[in-house]
Amino acid sequence: MLGIQTFAKILLVSMSSVKRRYLARYANAAFFMALFCLAIGSTGQSHAAWYEAKGQAVIVNGNKEKARRDATEEALKQALLFAGASINSVQQLTNGLLEREDITISSSGEVDHLELTDEIWHSDYVTVSVRADIFPAAKQCTAVEYDKNIATSYFMVENRNHLVEGKIPNFSEAVTRKLATEMSAQAQNLNLAYIAPHTTRWGVNGLEENVRALSQQSNAQFVLIGSISDVSVERQRPSSFAFWKEEKATRYFSLSIKVFDGINSGLLLQQDYVTEAEWPFDRFTDVDEFSSTFWRTEYGNAIKKQMQQLTADINETIACQPMTGRVLNVAGSHISVSLGRDNGIKNGDELFVYQTSEIIDRHGKAYLQYHIYPGAFVVENAYGNTARLIHKDSGIVANIQESDFVIKR
């Protein structure tokens, strides 16, 4: 389909015949396992994404219409929730779809197109297939209210000879820490929460592994990497006819950044920030790059403006990214996760647990598989940066392991 940059498929795995008979006798609900595949390096849902989902439901007491409705609702809810839709939108769209004969609706905002593509009837259950063309609506997402923690290291200065004039050897540290200050002042839910106290040369080899490692080390969901390519000074001498004028100096600043989802190493944002301004110091002045004197100069203010634009770009990019953490411990029917009150988590919130694995197709292209654990988990106790969860329905936490992931939509 034209305009689609991200393709995702959710496959709801069929239940065993034993479980189907059990559910037909004792319950109307159908357990499911979702398999959610995204290409590594996806830039996020900046455009509509085409989702396909299959849902199954047991036919109880011969009520085929109810089974069809249950299967359709389950497939729709999973597709829409994992695409970032709100609960209200899911309910409205589900009801709207089921009430129409042609099974196709159009909706502004999150869902551009939605249709029921197939239904297959078996002796005691039904399978339905749906497709949804989903466009993320930033203004409608609930994730915008959650804190977004970012990790980074000091931005690498590619040519350290540029730091000789002014004697500013710690310029990379000063810029990175100033960005943290500007981000805190400008964005309510955006935090440069961890700065590794060293510069890092982020090469292509091992980039994804290093991004995930920094994310796990810092307990931050997002990773920002930066490289400063130009801090040079250009001086213009006055002409011989204006010998009384002072020499003018211009200093340049060029920063390239990338923002990753630290959970899966997916690239979310790549941008360059370039500026220049008057450099008010002579060739021999020692400048304190951490001082207010430096940051109040025209050059310092020019850099701060670029930081403000960078903050706005990051905020817009990750505002609706779902909050994601890690499973820290599994004890009996409870699990502890790396999300807590500091992230906006509170008692009673519902979260989902999933595992990831990497697969390689026959063309050598790598994909991440997301194996979603059935059902939701409820927060029993929320602490500063951790929380204690229990399964909403069964209380069973079989197959969940430490370092699995937890997501809050």
C-alpha positions as a printed Julia matrix, in Angstrom:
409×3 Matrix{Float64}:
   0.0     0.0    0.0
   1.35    3.44  -0.91
   2.74    5.6    1.88
   3.32    2.75   4.31
   6.78    2.68   5.91
   6.15    0.17   8.65
   4.65   -3.28   8.27
   3.48   -5.24  11.27
   1.55   -8.42  11.64
  -0.09   -9.83  14.74
  -0.83  -13.53  14.6
  -3.08  -14.93  17.28
  -2.14  -18.56  17.76
  -4.93  -21.11  17.84
  -5.82  -22.91  21.04
  -5.46  -26.63  21.55
  -8.57  -28.75  21.24
  -8.37  -29.61  24.95
  -8.35  -25.95  25.94
 -11.18  -25.21  23.52
 -13.36  -27.88  25.12
 -12.47  -26.55  28.57
 -13.34  -23.0   27.62
 -16.53  -24.04  25.87
 -17.67  -25.6   29.1
 -16.5   -23.04  31.64
 -15.94  -19.67  29.97
 -16.51  -17.43  27.0
 -13.02  -15.9   26.91
 -10.27  -17.07  24.58
  -6.62  -16.98  25.55
  -4.23  -15.88  22.86
  -0.58  -15.37  22.1
   0.41  -12.52  19.8
   3.43  -12.53  17.57
   4.36   -8.99  16.6
   7.15   -8.56  14.01
   8.95   -5.33  13.18
  11.99   -4.81  10.98
  15.02   -3.68  12.99
  15.82   -0.07  12.21
  12.22    1.0   11.71
  11.86    4.75  12.09
   8.61    4.44  14.01
   5.09    5.12  12.91
   5.47    8.47  11.23
   3.05    7.27   8.54
   0.13    4.87   8.42
   1.0     1.24   9.11
  -0.89   -1.77   7.78
  -1.78   -4.29  10.49
  -3.25   -7.76  10.03
  -4.69   -9.8   12.89
  -6.41  -13.15  13.33
  -8.65  -13.86  16.3
 -10.37  -17.01  17.51
 -13.27  -17.61  19.88
 -15.11  -20.67  21.13
 -18.72  -21.3   20.06
 -20.59  -21.6   23.35
 -24.07  -23.17  23.39
 -24.3   -22.84  19.62
 -24.16  -19.02  19.72
 -22.2   -18.38  16.53
 -22.93  -14.66  16.39
 -21.42  -14.09  19.83
 -18.37  -16.2   18.92
 -17.88  -14.15  15.76
 -18.17  -10.91  17.72
 -15.75  -12.09  20.43
 -13.14  -13.22  17.9
 -13.4    -9.98  15.93
 -13.18   -7.8   19.01
 -10.14   -9.69  20.29
  -8.29   -9.31  16.99
  -9.19   -5.63  16.69
  -8.27   -4.77  20.24
  -4.87   -6.42  19.96
  -4.05   -4.77  16.63
  -5.2    -1.33  17.74
  -3.71   -1.42  21.22
  -0.3    -2.48  20.0
  -0.49    0.18  17.3
  -1.02    2.81  19.99
  -4.77    3.43  19.83
  -6.67    4.43  22.92
  -9.16    2.17  24.71
 -12.06    4.46  23.78
 -11.1     4.33  20.12
 -10.84    0.55  20.24
 -14.31    0.2   21.71
 -15.88    2.69  19.31
 -14.24    1.16  16.26
 -15.08   -2.38  17.32
 -18.72   -1.56  17.8
 -18.86    0.46  14.61
 -17.29   -2.29  12.55
 -19.58   -5.01  13.83
 -22.73   -3.01  13.16
 -22.01   -2.49   9.46
 -22.86   -5.0    6.75
 -19.83   -4.24   4.56
 -17.44   -4.51   7.54
 -15.53   -1.44   6.35
 -15.43    1.95   8.05
 -13.42    5.14   7.76
 -12.36    7.11  10.8
 -10.37   10.3   11.26
  -7.31   10.24  13.46
  -5.92    6.88  14.41
  -7.58    4.46  11.97
  -7.81    5.33   8.31
  -9.3     2.05   7.1
 -10.6    -1.05   8.87
 -12.13   -4.2    7.43
 -12.99   -7.81   8.18
 -11.26   -9.84   5.48
 -12.15  -13.43   6.28
 -13.97  -15.76   8.66
 -13.63  -19.54   8.88
 -16.07  -21.66  10.85
 -14.93  -24.85  12.56
 -16.93  -27.36  14.56
 -16.48  -25.61  17.91
 -14.7   -22.3   17.19
 -14.44  -19.53  14.61
 -11.42  -17.74  13.15
 -11.73  -14.2   11.79
  -9.16  -12.04  10.01
  -9.09   -8.24  10.11
  -6.94   -5.56   8.51
  -6.44   -2.03   9.79
  -4.65    0.92   8.22
  -3.56    2.74  11.38
  -2.13    6.24  11.64
  -0.84    7.29  15.07
  -2.56   10.39  16.42
  -0.13   12.07  18.82
  -2.79   14.27  20.37
  -4.91   11.25  21.27
  -2.27    8.92  22.68
  -2.13    8.27  26.41
   1.63    7.65  26.44
   2.29   11.38  26.06
   1.74   11.88  29.8
   4.43    9.4   30.85
   8.02   10.39  31.58
  10.48    9.49  28.8
  13.97    8.75  30.14
  16.93    9.09  27.78
  20.5     7.87  28.18
  23.56    9.2   26.37
  27.3     9.73  26.7
  29.39   12.84  26.08
  29.07   13.83  22.43
  32.2    13.0   20.47
  34.12   15.95  18.94
  35.44   14.57  15.67
  38.29   17.05  15.27
  39.77   17.99  18.63
  42.06   20.55  16.96
  38.94   22.72  16.81
  39.06   22.94  20.61
  42.5    24.55  20.76
  41.24   28.09  20.32
  39.66   29.08  23.6
  41.24   26.04  25.25
  37.94   24.22  25.68
  39.0    20.54  25.95
  35.83   19.62  27.86
  33.47   21.14  25.31
  31.76   17.79  24.61
  30.9    17.32  28.29
  29.73   20.92  28.65
  27.43   20.67  25.62
  25.93   17.36  26.72
  25.24   18.57  30.25
  23.8    21.84  28.96
  21.43   19.83  26.77
  20.21   17.98  29.87
  19.5    21.32  31.56
  17.68   22.75  28.54
  15.65   19.56  28.09
  14.56   19.57  31.72
  13.46   23.2   31.48
  11.64   22.87  28.17
   9.93   19.46  28.16
   7.77   18.37  31.07
   8.01   14.61  30.47
  11.41   14.39  28.77
  14.51   13.65  30.85
  18.13   13.17  29.88
  18.29   10.94  32.91
  21.7     9.29  32.43
  24.94   10.61  30.94
  27.79    8.1   30.76
  30.9    10.03  31.93
  32.94    9.46  28.79
  32.83   10.09  25.07
  31.82    7.22  22.83
  32.64    6.65  19.19
  29.51    4.96  17.93
  30.66    2.91  14.97
  28.43    0.92  12.66
  29.73   -2.41  13.92
  28.04   -3.39  17.15
  25.87   -0.27  17.22
  22.63   -2.07  18.02
  24.21   -4.13  20.8
  25.84   -1.03  22.32
  22.55    0.87  22.23
  20.74   -1.93  24.04
  23.58   -2.25  26.56
  23.47    1.46  27.45
  19.69    1.31  27.75
  19.86   -1.63  30.14
  22.75   -0.17  32.14
  20.94    3.14  32.66
  17.38    1.78  32.96
  16.4     4.32  30.28
  14.13    3.38  27.41
  15.67    5.72  24.83
  19.28    6.27  23.79
  20.66    9.47  22.26
  24.0     9.47  20.48
  25.68   12.59  19.15
  28.72   13.64  17.18
  30.07   17.21  16.91
  31.75   17.62  13.54
  32.55   21.34  13.57
  33.59   23.77  16.31
  36.03   25.69  14.14
  36.73   29.43  14.25
  37.0    31.66  11.2
  38.7    35.04  11.64
  38.39   37.95   9.25
  41.09   40.56   9.43
  40.1    44.15   8.69
  41.33   45.59   5.42
  44.4    47.77   5.35
  42.1    50.75   4.81
  40.33   50.05   8.13
  43.31   49.07  10.25
  41.74   50.55  13.38
  38.91   47.99  13.37
  39.15   44.84  15.45
  39.42   41.39  13.93
  36.04   39.62  13.63
  35.69   35.97  14.53
  32.89   33.52  13.73
  32.63   30.13  15.4
  30.69   27.25  13.92
  28.75   24.45  15.53
  27.54   21.27  13.83
  25.91   18.4   15.73
  24.54   15.15  14.3
  22.29   13.03  16.51
  20.42    9.77  16.44
  17.72    8.64  18.86
  17.06    4.93  19.34
  14.53    2.84  21.15
  16.91    1.14  23.55
  14.71   -1.93  23.84
  14.98   -3.03  20.21
  17.65   -0.64  18.81
  15.12    0.81  16.37
  16.17    4.19  14.96
  13.51    6.8   15.77
  15.15   10.08  14.8
  18.2    11.21  12.83
  18.91   14.92  12.48
  21.63   17.55  12.03
  21.79   20.86  13.91
  24.03   23.55  12.43
  24.6    27.15  13.47
  27.22   29.88  13.65
  27.68   33.04  15.68
  30.17   35.69  16.66
  33.06   34.45  18.82
  33.84   37.35  21.18
  37.18   36.1   22.52
  40.64   36.72  21.13
  43.04   33.98  20.11
  44.73   33.73  23.49
  41.8    33.82  25.91
  41.18   30.73  28.02
  37.42   30.11  28.06
  35.54   28.14  30.7
  33.07   26.14  28.62
  30.93   25.42  31.71
  30.62   29.06  32.79
  27.64   31.37  32.5
  29.96   33.82  30.74
  30.4    31.37  27.88
  26.72   30.39  27.62
  25.57   34.03  27.66
  27.64   34.88  24.58
  26.04   35.05  21.16
  27.73   31.75  20.33
  26.48   30.07  23.51
  22.94   31.31  22.87
  23.09   30.03  19.29
  23.95   26.55  20.56
  21.15   26.71  23.14
  18.65   27.51  20.37
  19.76   24.37  18.54
  19.36   22.4   21.77
  15.83   23.72  22.16
  15.01   22.61  18.62
  16.61   19.23  19.31
  14.5    18.84  22.45
  11.33   19.71  20.53
  12.19   17.21  17.79
  12.86   14.4   20.26
   9.72   15.2   22.23
   7.58   15.1   19.1
   9.19   11.85  17.96
   8.84    9.81  21.15
   5.8    11.44  22.78
   3.51    8.55  21.83
   6.05    5.76  22.11
   4.67    3.31  24.69
   6.48    3.21  28.02
   8.64    0.09  28.18
  10.66   -1.49  30.98
  12.19   -4.81  31.97
  11.22   -7.67  34.23
  13.6    -7.6   37.2
  12.39  -10.57  39.21
   9.83  -13.38  39.12
   8.65  -14.65  42.51
   5.65  -16.97  42.67
   2.64  -15.25  41.14
   4.29  -11.81  41.19
   6.79  -10.07  38.96
   8.86   -6.95  39.65
   9.55   -4.53  36.8
  11.81   -1.52  36.19
   8.95    0.99  35.96
   7.54    2.87  38.93
   6.12    6.12  40.21
   9.01    8.06  38.66
   7.67    6.91  35.28
   4.05    7.76  36.1
   3.09    4.2   37.06
   0.46    3.9   39.8
  -1.42    1.13  41.57
  -4.1    -0.43  39.38
  -2.37    0.32  36.07
  -2.41   -2.48  33.49
   0.78   -3.53  31.72
   1.7    -6.22  29.19
   4.71   -8.54  29.29
   6.56   -9.76  26.2
   9.75  -11.46  25.07
  11.9   -10.68  22.06
  13.93  -12.85  19.72
  15.81  -12.18  16.51
  15.18  -14.01  13.27
  17.03  -13.81   9.95
  15.14  -14.25   6.7
  16.56  -16.01   3.65
  17.88  -12.68   2.35
  19.92  -12.12   5.51
  17.66   -9.36   6.83
  17.23   -9.26  10.61
  13.87   -8.93  12.34
  12.79   -8.73  15.95
   9.89  -10.91  17.05
   7.75   -9.75  19.96
   6.1   -12.64  21.82
   3.29  -11.12  23.87
   2.34  -12.95  27.07
  -1.42  -13.63  27.28
  -3.47  -11.1   29.2
  -2.67   -8.01  31.25
  -0.78   -7.54  34.5
  -2.01   -5.2   37.23
   0.25   -3.03  39.4
  -0.21   -4.04  43.04
   2.48   -1.77  44.46
   4.28    1.07  42.69
   7.59    2.31  44.13
  10.07    4.95  42.98
  11.54    3.2   39.94
  10.06   -0.29  40.31
   6.65   -1.91  40.64
   5.19   -5.24  41.73
   2.67   -6.81  39.34
   0.26   -9.73  39.31
  -1.66  -11.26  36.39
  -5.08   -9.69  36.04
  -7.0   -12.93  35.52
  -5.18  -16.12  36.43
  -2.3   -15.03  38.64
  -0.08  -17.51  36.74
   3.28  -16.2   35.5
   4.67  -19.32  33.82
   7.4   -18.81  31.19
   8.12  -15.22  32.24
  11.83  -14.64  32.8
  14.08  -11.89  34.09
  15.02   -9.41  31.34
  11.69   -9.94  29.57
   9.98   -6.66  28.77
   6.91   -4.89  30.07
   4.92   -2.25  28.2
   2.41    0.4   29.27
   0.07    1.73  26.6
